[in-house]
Amino acid sequence: MEGMRSIGHIEDGSAARNFSDYLFAEGIENDCEAVADGGYEIWVHAEDEIARAEALYRAFLDRPEDARYQAAAKRAAEIRRELKAENARMKKLVHTREQTLRKVGGRGMAPLTKALLFLCSLVWVLSAFGVRPQFVRYLFISDYVPVGGGTWWDALVQVREGQVWRLVTPILLHFGIMHFAFNMLWLWDLGNTVETRQGTLFLAAFILVTAVLSNVAQFAYSGPHFGGMSGVVYALLGYIWMKSRYDPGCGYHLHTATVVMMGFWFVLGFTGTVGDIANVVHGVGLAVGVLWGYLSAQYSPMRS
């Protein structure tokens, strides 16, 4: 047989199969084949396993009745079941990713992601590219800054009076070309991935929850003068990270370049070298996304 070598001959069929299973359980791929003149030939697949297999064969001939050879069949069967399950999982994963790529390629950008990119672009233009945010002041979480003995809750008077959109709309505000460009790039990448995989309603709920939590936390820390999609995109990063790590069958995958760049900006924001950054938004968004992704992975029906 081309590519394989025989390491020996065993007369008894049961013993031959036990030894073949023993080799397999030891990580040596082999075949046990009946020969015309009686008995069974043991063929080893890999050339670099020949010497080891021959040594095991000689040990077997010395004590073929050893219990380890009798138990080998059970071990080999367990390994084969695990390999079969792993192959099935990998085929499902590949199929899922192919479906996702077909959806993205066939339908273009998912609708909510596209709408958010459009809205952020429109707001950026209306605010004179972030220079005149007063033109879109109704998108800030509040017009009031907590002062003196006032608390952040007191300063949320407009929200309490019914302007509840302010809890979310700071995500549409951006200041400066780098702030706008990177957030839109990450929204396009991560938001489109999640919406394509889990649907528009899921992404909408995810954005609402992560936006409200990260915006309120930043407001309580520093007041209303902040904006950006950063809390949401870092939440998306944390969510996909946990899902891909703890639920491999989900089909999610993070590009190395995305992780490196977002990690770099996350750390850089705390150094103060790039100006006044809403670091609380970043941190809370990431934490919420990590928690959401981890809990989701634990209860996923696709989890291995």
N, C-alpha and C positions, 0 to 999 in steps of 0.2 A: 504494500500500500504506500503510495507516494506521500511523503511528508510524515510518515509514522514509522516506528521501529518496534519489532517484537522483542520483548524482554524475557519471554519464557512460555512454557507449555504446562498446563495443569489438566490432569485426566478427569478428575471429578468435577461435574458441572456446578454443583452447589458450592464447592470450595473455590472454584474459579470465579464465580459471581461474587462470593464474599470478599475475595482478594481484590477484585476489580472495584467493588464498592469501597474497600479500605483505601485503595489508592486515590479514589475520587475524594473521599473525606479528608485525605491528606493534601488535597489541592493538586493532584496529578490527574490531568485529563487522560482517559484511556478508553479502549474498546475491548470487550471480551467476546471473541468470535469462535464458533464451533468450526473445526477443521474436518476434512473429508475422512481422514484415517482415525478419527476419534479424538476426544479430548477438546481442550479449548486453548486458544492462543491469546496472550495478553499483549495488546498493542498500545504504546505510549505515544501521545501526540507531539509533545514538545521535545526537541532535541536536548535542551539543557536540563530536562528532567530525567533523562535516561539513566545516568549513574545512580541517582537517588532511588529511582524505581527498581533498578536491578538489586540494590542493597536490600530494599524492602522485600523483594521477591525471594532472595536467599534466606532472609529471616523467616519468611512465611514457610518455605520448604522445611526448615528446621522444626517448626512447631505449628503446623497447619490447624491443629485443634485449639489453638489459643483463643480465649474468649473475645479478645479484641476484634478478631476477624468475624466472629459471629455477630457482634454488635455493630459492625460496620454498615450493614444494610440499613439499619434504622437511622444512623447518622447521615448516610448518603441520601436517603429519602427526604430527611428534613432539609438538607442543603438544597436538594433539587426543588423542593417546594418553595423555599425562600427565593431561589433564583428565578423560578417561574413567576412568583408574585412581583419581584423587582422588575422583571422584563415587562410584565403587564402594566405596571405603574409607569415605567419609562415610555412605553408606547402611548399610554393615555396622556402623559405629559406632552410628548411630541405632538400628538394629535390636537391637544388643546391649544398649544402654541401656534400650530399651523392654522387652526380655526381663527385664532386672534389676529394673525397676520393677514388672513384672507379678509376678515372684517375690516381691518384698518385699511388694507389696500383697496378693497372693493367699495367701501362706503366713504372713505376719507375720514376727516376728523369727526369725532363724536359730537352730538349737538350741544350739550351743555358746555363742554370744553370750548367749542367754537364760540358760543354766545358770551362766555366769560372773557375770552380773548378780545372779542369785539367791544364789549362794555368797558373793559380796562383801557383799551386803546382810545375809545371815545372820551372817557373821563380824562385821560392823560392830555388829549388835545384841548378839551374845554378848560382844563386848568393851566393852559399855556405850558404844557410839558412839565407840570409840577411846580412852576414858578409862582402861579397865582391860585393857590388852593381855595381862596375865598369864593371863587366862582362856583365851587362845588361843596360849599361848607355844610350843606345838608347831608353829606355823606360821612362827615366826621361822627364819631360816637357821641359827641356832646359839644355844645358851644361854650361850656363852662368848665373852669378849672377848679378843683377842690382847693380852697384857701382857708387859712385860719383853723377854726375848729370844725370846718365842714369835712365830710367824708366823701369818698368816691360815689357812694350811693346817693348822697344829696345832690351831687353834680350831674347825676343821670336823670335829672328832672324831665328832660324832653322825652326820654325813653318811657318814663313812668306816665307821661301824659299821652302816650300813644304812638310816638315816632319810633316804633320798635325796629324799623329797618336799620337804624343807626348801629345796632349791635353787630350787624353783618357788613354794611357798606364800606367800612374802612378798607376792606380787602380790594376795593376798586381803585383806591388812590395810590399814586406812585410819584416819587420825587427824584428826578434825575434819570438819565438814560440808562445807567447801569442797573439801577433799582428796577426800572421797568423791563429792560431787556431780559435780565436773568430770571425774574419772576415769570414772565411770559414763556420763556423757553422751558422752564421746569413745569409750568402748568400744562403746556402742550405735551410734554413727554409723560409726566406722571399722571396728570388728570385724564388724559386721553386713554392711557393704559388701564386705569381703574374703571373708567366709564365703559370702555369696550368690553372688559371682562365681566363687570358686575352690574352694569346698567346705569341709566341716567338717574333714576330715583335714588339708587344707593349713593352715587356721587353727590347728588344734591343734599341728601341727609348728612353725609360725611362733611361736606363743606359748611353747612349751617352749624353743626355742632362744634367743629374745630374752630370756625371763625368766631363764634360767640365766646367760647371759652378763652381763646387766646387774646381777643380784643378786650374783653372785660379785665383780664389779668393785666394787660399792658396799661389800660386806663387807670386801674387802681394803683399801679406803680408810678406812672409818670404823667398822667393827664391825657387830654384828647388829641394832642398834636402828633399823630402817627398815622400810618396807613401802609397798605401793601398786601400782596397775596402771600407773603412769606410764611405766615403761620399755617396757612392751608397747605402750601407746597412742602413744608417740613413735616406736617402731619402725614401727607401722602408718602413722603420718603420713609417715615417711621412705620407706617402701615405696610407698605410693600416689603420693607426689610424684614419685619416679623413674619409676614405671610410666607415669603420665600424661604425663610429659615426654618420655621416650625410646621409649615404645611407645603412640602415640596410639590405635591400634586396640584397645587392651585394654578400653576402656569405663570406666576409672576417671576420677573427677573430684573435686577437692578444693574444698569450699565455702570461699569467702573468709573467712567468719566463723570457721570452724574453724581456718584457718591463722593468722589474726590473734590469736585468743584463745590458741592453744597456743604461738605464738611469744612472746606477751606473758608468759605464765607461765614459759616456759623461761628467758627473760632475767631476769625478776623473781626467780627462785629463786637466781640467782648474786649478787644484790644483798644478800641477807641480811635484807631488810625484812619478809619473811613467815615468819621463824623458821628452824628447822633443816630444810632441804630436801635430799632425796637427789639432788643434782645429777648425781652420777656415773651413777646409774640413767638419768636423762633423757638425758644425753649419749651413753652407750654404747648405749642403746636406739635413739636416733635414728640413730647411726652405723651400727649393724647393719642397721636398716631401709633406710637409703639404699643401702648396699652390696648388700643382697639385691635391692632393687627395680631397681637399675641393672644388675646382672648378669642378672637375670631378663629385663629388657627387651632386652638384647643378643641373647639366644638365643630370643626369642619368635617363633613362626611367624607371628604377626599383625603383626609390626613392619614398618612401611613402609620 
